[in-house]
Amino acid sequence: MAEWVLIVLVCIFGVLVCVCAAALVEVFRQLQELRSTSGLDDQPMPLDIRSGDVTTTEIGLPEEVARLPEAIVVFLHARCGTCRMVAEAFRGGAPESVWFVIPAEDVDGTRAFRSLAAVTDRVIAEHDDGISDALGMDVAPAVVTVQYGVVQKGLGVSTAKQVLALVPTTPSPTAVPG
């Protein structure tokens, strides 16, 4: 008799686990639906920034950025935890089309940024927010897309995943000789 009671209890427990798992799946499905409906999907937010040629002294990005058919310039700051996570997402290196603008005092002062600078030579140490001010950028982390030296758009990002989604997955075509 005790064996049957044990079998029944195990079966009831199994059914309860299945019901709970199904309920959890439904909760996540509804959460995704709510995020989609309310516009909270993991998408970058468009920023109102100044456009123009990035190589002018006013903006001050390196000429190499202007030679690329498509460049991604990522703005990071040490006071931002998400910025440090973005830097960590590139710990294995970054494609040649990705550049990072970090305040000069933060490059050496933050472990994530030191690691980033160790794996890529495309870290721009910004002094006195010169590049950010020239673009009208006051958000970090942010991404600016540049095509052949002309600023196309600025995007405020809230996750490393958003930044990685903006990085071209195919190798960029050969840079235009300067």
KEPASE-70576 format. One record per atom (N, C-alpha, C): x, y, z. Coordinates in pm, whole numbers, plus 32768, in hexadecimal, padded with zeros to 4 digits. Last residue first. Layout:
XYZ;...
END
This chain:
90F996696D08;90F196F56D2E;916097456D01;902E956B6C71;90B195A36C8D;90A796396CA9;8F2494DB6D1A;8F4895366CAF;8FD095716CCE;8F3D93866D84;8F3194166DA0;8F5D94666D27;8E8892736D0D;8F0692B96D19;8EEF934E6D2B;8D6492206DCD;8DB1922A6D50;8E2E927D6D68;8D62916B6F02;8D4691E56EB6;8D9B91E76E38;8CE290246F2A;8D56907E6F26;8D3690F96ED2;8BA590126FCC;8BFB8FF16F5B;8C7190506F5A;8B249085709C;8B568FFD70B0;8BAE8FD0703E;8B4291CC7125;8B31917770AF;8B6E90ED70C5;8AA29219724F;8B2491FE7211;8B0E91A47199;89AC921B72C5;89CA92857265;8A4E926F721B;89B2914F737D;89569142730B;897291AB72A0;8A5E91B7743D;8A8D914873E9;8A359135736F;89AE927174B3;8A28929E746D;8A579232740E;88ED91C87522;88C6922C74BE;893F925C746F;8988913975D9;894990F27569;8920915374FB;89BF91EE769C;8A2D91C77643;89F5918175C8;88B492DF76BA;88F1925C76D4;896592467675;885993D27671;884A93B076FD;888393277720;88B294EC75A6;88A4945C75BA;889C943F764F;885B95E374C5;887295C57551;885895317566;88EA96387393;888D95E073D9;88B895D0746B;88FD97097277;892A96EA72FE;88BF96987344;895C96FB711C;88FA96FE7189;893F96DF720D;8A2E9754706C;89A9972E703B;893F973870A9;8B3F981C7022;8AEB97E8708E;8A5F97CD7056;8C2697C26F32;8BB498176F4F;8B5C97D36FB8;8CF097116EE8;8D14978B6F2F;8CA197E76F51;8C6C96386E6F;8CCF96866E26;8CE5970F6E64;8B8696486F6B;8B9E960E6EE7;8BF8966C6E99;8B5095F570BA;8B939650705D;8BA796066FDA;8A8E95F671DE;8AB295B37162;8AE6961B7100;8AC895EE7332;8AB8964772BE;8AE395F87244;8A3E958E7462;8A7F956373E7;8A6195C9737B;8A6F959F75C5;8A2E95C97549;8A80959974D4;8A3995707722;8A7D955176A5;8A29957D762D;8A1996CC7724;8A74965A7719;8A3095E3775B;89CF980B769E;899D978A76CF;8A0B972176C1;89F698EF7612;89FB98F876A4;89C7987976E6;8A6D998174F1;8A5499017533;8A5F991375CA;8AAE9A377433;8A369A507483;8A0C99D474CF;8B9B9A1D73B4;8B2899D4737B;8AA599F273C4;8C3C9AB67457;8C329ADA73C9;8BBB9A967386;8C2B9A277549;8BEF9AAD753E;8BDB9AD474AC;8CBC993D7501;8C2F9936752D;8BEA99BC751D;8DB799AA74CC;8D6E99657462;8CDA99607485;8DF59A2575CE;8DFB9A6C754F;8DA99A2B74E0;8E0499EC76E0;8D8999CD7696;8D839A11760E;8F129A0E7731;8EAF9A797748;8E2F9A6776F7;8F84991C7651;8FAA998276B3;8F3E99ED76B9;8F7397C17619;8F3598457605;8F5C98A47677;902296DA757F;901D97187604;8FEE97A875F1;8FA695E074C2;8FC6966E74BB;8FB596A87547;900894AD745A;8FD194F274CF;9002958374C8;907393FC73A0;900C945C7377;8FC0949773EE;9113932B73CC;915593AE73C6;90F2941B739D;90B5922C74B1;909C92787436;90E492FE743E;910091B6759D;90DF915D752C;90C091A874AB;9132927E7654;919B921B763E;917F91C475C3;9048930B7666;90BA934D7625;912A92EA7607;8FB9924D76FE;8F8F926E7676;900392AC7628;9043925A77EF;904091DC77A4;901991F47713;9009935F7837;909593387822;909B92B877CF;8EF693457856;8F28939977EA;8FBC937D77CE;8EE6929C7934;8EA5927478B7;8EDC92C47841;8F71933679FD;8FA492B679CD;8F69928D7946;8FAF948C79E7;8F47942579F0;8F7A93A379B2;9076954579B6;903F953C7A3C;8FD894CF7A50;90C0955E78B1;911C9517790A;90E194FE7994;8FD095D57855;90109569780A;906C95197864;8F7F96AE78EC;8F3D962E7903;8F8495BA78BF;9004978D7893;901F9760791C;8FE296D7793A;8F9697A8778E;9023978477A1;903F974E782D;8E5C97127745;8EA7977F7784;8F34975277A9;8E4B96677610;8E46965B76A2;8E9196D276DD;8DD495DA74F8;8DF7965C752F;8DDF965575C5;8E2F94E07415;8DFB94FD749B;8E2E958674C7;8DCA944972E0;8E2194A3732B;8DDF94C273B1;8DB9935371EB;8D869380726C;8DF193D172B5;8E2192E1710B;8DC3934F70F6;8D8D93897179;8EB79206714F;8EFD9281712A;8EA192F87115;8E1D916C7272;8E35917971E2;8E7591FF71C2;8ED4912973A0;8E66916B735A;8E85917172C5;8F15904174AF;8F3A9095743D;8EBE90CE73FB;8EB98FC3758B;8F008F707529;8F2F8FBF74B0;8E2A9085760E;8EA9905C7649;8EFA900275EB;8D3990F975D6;8D9E90FE756D;8E2790D075A0;8CAB90EE76BE;8C7690A0764D;8CDB909B75DA;8D2B91A9775D;8D46911B7775;8D1590C47701;8CAF929076F9;8D3F927D76E6;8D6491EA76F9;8BAC925F775A;8BC3926976C9;8C58925176AC;8BDD926F786C;8BB191EE7833;8BC591EE779B;8C1D937C7880;8C85931A78A0;8C5F9290786A;8B2593E5783C;8B9A940277E8;8C09939D7801;8A8A93987912;8A6F935B7890;8AE493717831;8AF0944179D8;8B0493B179E1;8AEE936B795D;8B8E956E79BB;8B1E95227984;8B3E948C7989;8C6A95FC79EF;8BFD96057A52;8B8595AF7A2B;8D0C95DE790B;8D2595897982;8CB5958F79E9;8C7895C877C9;8CA0961B783A;8CAB95C278B6;8C7695C6765F;8C6E958476E1;8CA195E2774D;8C0195B2751A;8C26960E7586;8C0D95CB760C;8C6A952773F1;8C269509746F;8C5A956774DB;8C35953772A6;8C819579730F;8C2F956B738F;8C58947F718A;8C0794887202;8C6194C7726D;8C5794B6702C;8C9F94B070AB;8C3B94C0711C;8C6994626EDF;8C1094666F54;8C6694576FD1;8D3A94966E38;8CB294A16E02;8C4A94A56E71;8E45955E6EBC;8DF694E36EBF;8D6B94F86E83;8EC2964F6ECD;8EE195FB6E59;8E8A957E6E52;8E8096C46FBC;8E4796FC6F42;8E5F96A46EC9;8F20963D7070;8E8F962A7078;8E4D96586FF6;901B96A07039;8FFE96147015;8F6895F97018;9028979C70AB;900C9792701B;8FE897056FF2;8F8697A971F1;8FF7978B7197;8FCB977D7105;8EB498C27248;8ECD98327243;8F3F981771E1;8E6F99DA7261;8EEF99A6728C;8F00990F7293;8DB89AB5724D;8D919A337284;8E0C99E872B3;8E529B9071FA;8DE29BA47258;8DBB9B20729A;8EFA9B3B713C;8F349B5571C0;8EC89B687228;8E609A2F7089;8E789ABD709F;8EB29AD1712B;8E1F992A706E;8EAD994A7073;8EC799DE7085;8D1099017051;8D4E98E170D2;8DDF990A70DD;8C2A99DB6FCB;8CA699946FB0;8CF0997E7034;8ADF99B4705C;8B4A99FA7017;8BC199A17003;89E699EF7159;8A27999F70F2;8A9599F270B1;899A99EB72AE;89C49A397239;8A0499DA71D5;888199267326;890C9954732A;892A99A472AC;8795989873D0;879F990D737B;882D99447389;877F973673C6;87AB97AF7408;87B1982173A2;86AC961773E8;86E9967E7392;870B96FC73E2;8701950674AE;86AD957D74A7;86F195E5744E;870893A67456;874894257479;86E8949A7465;863992A874E6;865F92F77471;86A29378749F;85A591C37568;863291E67577;8665922D74F9;845F924A75A0;84BA91E77567;8548921B756F;839D92EF75FD;841092D97653;846E926D761E;82A5932B758E;831E93637551;839A935275A6;81C692AD75E8;81E7932D7627;8267936A75F1;81C691C2754E;815692207544;817B92A9757B;82B1914475A7;82A09169751A;823591D4750B;827A911F76B6;82EF916E768D;82E1919B75FD;8197907776A3;818C90FC76E0;8200915676B8;820F8F95762D;81A48FDB75E7;81919069761E;82C08F4D76F9;82F48F747675;828B8FC07626;82008F0C77BD;82608F7877D4;829C8FA97750;81848E307746;81388EAA775D;81938F217776;825D8D7C774D;821F8D9F76CD;81D18E2176DA;82888D697861;82F08DA2780C;82B88DCA7783;81948CEE78AA;81B78D7078E2;82228DB3788A;81A98BF97820;813F8C5877FC;815D8CE47831;827C8B8578AD;828A8B9E781D;82228C0577F1;81FE8B6D79A6;82738BC37997;828B8BE67904;81398AB1796D;81128B377999;81868B997988;81D889D37930;81818A0B78C8;81568A9978ED;824B89AA7A2D;82A089CA79BA;824E8A09794A;8164896B7AC3;81B489E27AE5;820D8A0B7A70;8118887D7A43;80BC88F07A44;810989707A62;81F987DB7A7B;81D487F979F0;8179887379E9;81E987D17B94;825F880B7B54;824088317AC4;80F1874B7BAF;810287D57BE2;817B88197BA3;813586527B40;80CD86A37B00;80DA87357B2D;81F485FF7BFE;8219860E7B71;81B586667B27;815285ED7CE5;81C2864A7CE1;81EC86667C51;80AB851B7C93;8071859F7CB0;80DE86097CAA;816D844E7C80;812084787C09;80E385037C1D;81BE84407D8A;822184637D23;81D984917CA4;80CA83ED7DFE;8107846D7E25;816D849C7DBD;80AB82F17D84;8047835A7D6E;808183E37D8F;818B826E7DEF;817D827D7D5D;811A82EE7D3E;814A82727F00;81C382B37ED0;81BB82CD7E3A;806581D47EFD;805B825E7F2C;80D482AD7EF9;80D380E37EAA;807081277E56;806281BA7E7D;817780A57F86;81B280B87F02;815381037EA5;80C38080804F;811A80F48058;815C81107FD1;80527F888000;800080008000;8056807E8000;
END
